[in-house]
């Protein structure tokens, strides 16, 4: 989304995920304190999580999961 809005780059005082995707962008520099070895955002809920991310038409949206 930042690339579509013509942001010149990104500086993060923390961890960045999806390193494989970001390193493929020659026109969008990302500076971060550290990187996470994990892949893309998860698409399933783990125990104790009330929301999960799903991909729909290229966008991530929240899916609410209720526990009884």
Helices and strands as residue ranges (DSSP letters): E 9-16, H 19-23, E 29-35, E 51-56, E 59-64
